[in-house]
Amino acid sequence: MARKFSFYFLFIGICITTVWYVLNTGNKPENKPFSSRADIQTEKTIANVPAATKENNWFINSFHELTKSVRHPLSILILQILVIMVFARIMGLLCLFINQPAVVGEIFAGIILGPSLFGIFFPGLSTFLFPPASLNNLQFLSQLGLLLFMFIIGMELDVKKIKSRASDALIVSHTAIAFSYLLGVLVSLYLYHEFAAGDIPFFSFALFMGIAMSITAFPVLARIIQEKGHSKTPLGVFVLTCAAVDDVTAWCILAVVIAIIKAGTILNSLFTIALVLVYVFFMLRVVHSLLQKIGKVYISKENMNRTVVALVFLILLLSSYTTEVLGIHALFGAFLAGVVMPDDFEFKSIISEKIEDISLVMLLPLFFVFTGLRTQIGLINSPRHLLICLFIIVVAIFGKLGGATLAARFVGQSWKNSVSIGVLMNTRGLMELVVLNIGYDLGVLRPEIFTMMVIMAVVTTVISGPLLGVVNKIFGEDNKSISPLNDGKKILISFGNPKMGSVLLRLANYLTSNHNGISGITALHITPRSEISIQDAQVYEIESFRPIQQAARELGIRIDTLYRPAGKIEKEIALESRKDNYKIILAGSARSVFNNSITGGKIKYILDESVCNVGILVNNNFREVNNLLVILHQKSDLNLVKYVNDFIENSVAKVLIFDPGRLAEESRELINMLQKNQAGTNIINDFLINKVNLAPFDLIIVSIDYWQKASEFGGQILHSNSSVLIIKTVQKKQI
């Protein structure tokens, strides 16, 4: 080893010495190829400068170079992306905390970083971070993020489902669009003279106000439906279909409106519209058929090579370029490119996975901030402007909610479902911002009306969730809360890790009666991301339930499954406990990043807020129960007896009951159980649990109080290699 390092240091030393010699030799004046008299004079002058001055000049020059580097366009752009990403994620998480979609937080992040707030309180920092010269770069990057996003939205549209449910959804969607569009055109009569930009003709302003009033945000609406657990309900499926039809229709109308605005007259736009129709036909018939064949071959990650991915991006960019050249907008081409992707679910999932993270996490927040930089809330500086802004919000809500509600009722939906559909279709979100920015870029909207419309988009998105809750309160919940009694028949399994799901299922199988393969067990999996796409949600659902479904087949039982994305997993589990007559909720133990306690963090919330009994499994390779230990610590622990009885009825397990306080004598249930299985059950009344050898036991059942006391004093059970089921029993709970 010493010989190797000797060679290393010797060789490196020779190289450094040689480089130093060459640099000094080449730096001599006689070796300079084009030394003019001025250069020689400058060198002489520098040579005569005192050493201290040279040092100061070196420091000043270095600082000057550093300042130039900091203000370099690339440095500014990277810093902007860093600030935007961090701020957007923080605001997104805050909105998830208050039960709002993360996209709402990202929109707020853009407004806050813009001149409305950041520019007022920190003008110098705002000018440094977002100098006017850098906004073009930011806009181009944000447009790239929008292209990728619209491509994903196009892929998420299931054209087959739209066709199969097109009749009612078409009526509801188009009625809502028509009514909102009419109101938008009528409102433009009042707004045109004051808020139309430049010499824009009235018909351009009116057509654009109509489409701005009638848009629905399909992505945000889909996420709200997922979070509310309605994805697979008739209401959720119908609303998603309506939103999909709305999306396609609105983008088609927008394309026509843009063509008319750019052409100047409706007659001049007919040629552009005809070319667009030919292009759409070509994409749907020719390109889609070609991609279908490619999708059948490259259907898995193993087969999906970079050539196929490059082809997908090539189609995306060519389609965007074509629609931009035709005179509508590149975003329409990106959306159409997504629609014509292969129908195969796996193919779409792979492509989405490659695009989503970079587009949604880094590039799309740039669009929100760029929109925020254009939004100047300070322009709404008079009571009249405030009233106009409020008027726009009211008209927008009335148009979508009223039109969709009446149409839904007309096609046979209940009043509750009809109003719910109207509320959800009123969600505008990101799609509205896209439309407004197009109007701003085309010169249709002045900054004042642009700001008012952005506020309208935010308000209509924010109120959708709370309004849906109001509807449920007025008409009543679909699932009524139940009395939290301990005589329920069903068991709820809540798992995050799919492997833990199969472990919990084996445990639950001991605690329930299995008649003709019907177990009464419901498996709940909640994805801790509320902003995931529909494609991702479907993939996660399939993958998450695969191990537990396999375990159910091995055990010969049938289980029900529930899946939904949510920002607050623990809250969703507690809410689910109210929706059915559950005997117990079973969950796996998990240690929080900030809390080392198994019964702390999310688990503590579930224990505190659930209205039925809760069992937390500390898993140590649990598979089956041959030897069971039950610890009775205080009188309330006698509630554990019913679970011991379940184990005895569903297995041949040997049971040991540690009962130092002779509590078992007070329980008639336990005496009856002992009579059923006298040979396999023993009771120990010794005061010290440390005298019991825990090694042979497959499972130990304790109460939450005993576990917390053991955690406090470092009991033997904490270091056992046996699996432990910690149970909290609920006696009474006010709902």
Protein Blocks (a to p, Z undefined) as FASTA:
>chain_A
ZZmmmmmmmmmmmmmmmmmmmmmmmmpmklpmblcfklmmmmmmmmmpcfklmmmmmmmm
mmmmmmmmmmpmklmmmmmmmmmmmmmmmmmmmmmmnopafklmmmmmmmmmmmmlmmmm
mmmlmmmmmgfklmmmmmmmmmmmmmmmmmmmmmmpcfklmmmmmmmmmmmmmmmmmmmm
mmmmmmmmmmmmmmpghjbdfklmmmmmmmmmmpccfklmmmmmmmnopmmgmklmmmmm
mmmmmmmmmmmmmmmmmmmmmnopaklmmmmmmmmmmmmmmmmmmmmmmmmmmmmmmmcf
klmcfklmmmmmmmmmmmmmmmmmnopafklmmmmmmmmpcfblklmmmmmmmmmmmmmm
mmmmmmmmmmmmmpcfklmmcfklmmmmmmmmmmmmmmmmmmmmmmmmmnopafklmmmm
mmmmmpnklmlmmmmmmmmmnomacfklmmmmmmmmmmmmmmmmmmmmmmmmmnopfbdc
ddddfkbfbdcdddfblmlmmmmmmmmmmmpcceehinopacddddfbfkbcfklmmmmm
mmmmmmmmmmmmmnopacdddddddfblmlmmmmmmmmpccfbdcddddddfklcbfkgc
jlmmmmmmpcbdcdddddehiabdfbdcdddfbfklmmmmmmmmmmmmmmccdcddddfk
ommmmpmklmmmmmmmmmlpccdfbfblklpcfklpmbdcddfklmmmmmmnopaklmpc
bdcddddddfbdcZZ
